[in-house]
């Protein structure tokens, strides 16, 4: 999911989220989003958790830096995928692993940052020298 990667793990009992954990590889904003998401979802029913949106998570964090707003899109999306995985297992459904690419956009004049290490980079570069990441699909 995007330059940052987030996995959500659910323990569900009686149709409620009894425990929720996350594993996030990314910047501090992605980790903050993961942490806030777990706080918001803990104890909720599956139906209540399905209604948690990316905007809800961003609002609960009371704002992120402009160049980190894309991180707020990870949280609820990862939760929804975890819930879908749980429901699919209950139904005996097997789905291919979803692939999601984060759209790279910024307003004219804004600086461009590596989505993996947050170092300022030149627009349209295909490789970040700082973290050695391939950016070809990001631009």
C-alpha positions as CSV (number, residue, x, y, z in Angstrom):
1,X,0.0,0.0,0.0
2,X,1.8,3.1,-1.2
3,X,5.3,3.9,-0.2
4,X,4.6,2.9,3.3
5,X,3.3,-0.5,4.1
6,X,0.7,-1.3,6.7
7,X,-0.7,-4.6,7.9
8,X,-3.6,-4.9,10.3
9,X,-4.2,-8.0,12.4
10,X,-7.6,-8.6,14.0
11,X,-8.9,-10.8,16.7
12,X,-12.7,-11.0,16.4
13,X,-15.0,-12.5,19.0
14,X,-18.8,-12.3,18.9
15,X,-18.6,-10.0,15.8
16,X,-16.6,-7.4,17.7
17,X,-12.9,-6.5,17.4
18,X,-11.5,-7.9,20.6
19,X,-7.9,-7.1,19.7
20,X,-6.2,-5.2,16.9
21,X,-2.5,-4.9,16.1
22,X,-0.6,-3.3,13.3
23,X,2.8,-3.6,11.6
24,X,3.8,-0.6,9.7
25,X,7.0,0.1,7.7
26,X,7.2,3.7,6.9
27,X,7.4,7.2,8.3
28,X,6.2,8.6,11.6
29,X,3.0,9.8,10.1
30,X,2.1,6.3,8.8
31,X,2.8,4.9,12.3
32,X,0.6,7.6,13.9
33,X,-2.2,6.7,11.5
34,X,-1.8,3.0,12.4
35,X,-1.9,3.7,16.1
36,X,-4.9,6.0,15.8
37,X,-6.7,3.5,13.7
38,X,-6.3,0.7,16.3
39,X,-7.6,3.0,19.0
40,X,-10.6,3.9,16.9
41,X,-11.4,0.3,15.9
42,X,-10.8,-1.5,19.2
43,X,-14.0,-2.9,20.7
44,X,-16.2,-1.9,17.7
45,X,-18.5,-4.3,16.0
46,X,-17.4,-5.3,12.4
47,X,-20.2,-3.1,11.0
48,X,-19.1,-0.1,13.1
49,X,-15.4,-0.7,12.0
50,X,-16.5,-0.8,8.4
51,X,-17.7,2.8,8.7
52,X,-14.3,4.1,9.8
53,X,-13.1,6.2,6.9
54,X,-9.7,7.6,6.0
55,X,-11.1,11.1,6.8
56,X,-12.1,9.9,10.2
57,X,-8.6,8.8,11.0
58,X,-7.0,12.0,9.6
59,X,-9.5,14.1,11.6
60,X,-8.8,12.2,14.8
61,X,-5.1,13.0,14.3
62,X,-6.0,16.7,14.0
63,X,-3.9,17.2,10.9
64,X,-0.8,15.9,9.2
65,X,1.9,17.8,7.4
66,X,0.9,18.5,3.7
67,X,3.5,16.1,2.3
68,X,2.1,13.3,4.7
69,X,-1.6,13.5,3.9
70,X,-1.3,10.5,1.7
71,X,-0.4,8.5,4.8
72,X,-3.9,9.0,6.2
73,X,-5.2,7.0,3.3
74,X,-3.5,3.9,4.5
75,X,-5.3,3.4,7.8
76,X,-9.0,2.8,7.0
77,X,-8.0,1.1,3.7
78,X,-5.9,-1.4,5.6
79,X,-8.6,-2.0,8.1
80,X,-11.2,-2.6,5.4
81,X,-8.9,-5.1,3.7
82,X,-8.4,-6.9,7.1
83,X,-12.2,-7.1,7.6
84,X,-12.7,-8.3,4.1
85,X,-10.1,-11.0,4.6
86,X,-11.8,-12.1,7.9
87,X,-15.2,-12.2,6.1
88,X,-13.8,-14.0,3.1
89,X,-12.3,-16.7,5.4
90,X,-15.6,-17.2,7.1
91,X,-17.3,-17.6,3.7
92,X,-14.5,-19.8,2.4
93,X,-13.6,-17.3,-0.3
94,X,-10.0,-16.9,-1.6
95,X,-9.1,-13.7,-3.3
96,X,-5.9,-12.6,-4.9
97,X,-3.7,-10.2,-2.9
98,X,-4.9,-6.6,-3.8
99,X,-2.4,-4.3,-5.3
100,X,-2.8,-0.6,-4.6
101,X,-0.7,2.2,-6.0
102,X,-0.8,5.6,-4.4
103,X,-1.3,8.4,-6.9
104,X,1.6,10.8,-7.0
105,X,0.3,14.4,-7.2
106,X,1.2,17.8,-5.7
107,X,0.3,21.3,-6.6
108,X,2.5,23.4,-8.9
109,X,5.4,24.8,-6.9
110,X,5.3,22.2,-4.1
111,X,8.4,20.2,-3.5
112,X,8.5,16.5,-4.3
113,X,9.4,14.0,-1.6
114,X,10.4,10.3,-1.7
115,X,7.3,8.3,-0.5
116,X,9.6,5.9,1.2
117,X,12.1,8.0,3.2
118,X,10.6,11.5,2.9
119,X,13.8,13.1,1.5
120,X,13.2,15.9,-1.0
121,X,13.8,14.7,-4.6
122,X,13.7,16.1,-8.1
123,X,10.4,15.7,-9.9
124,X,10.3,12.7,-12.3
125,X,13.3,10.8,-10.8
126,X,13.0,7.1,-10.9
127,X,15.3,6.1,-8.1
128,X,15.9,7.6,-4.6
129,X,19.7,7.6,-3.8
130,X,19.0,8.2,-0.1
131,X,17.0,5.0,0.5
132,X,17.8,3.1,-2.6
133,X,14.1,2.8,-3.6
134,X,12.7,2.4,-7.1
135,X,10.2,5.2,-7.7
136,X,9.3,4.3,-11.3
137,X,5.7,3.5,-10.5
138,X,5.3,6.4,-8.1
139,X,5.6,9.2,-10.7
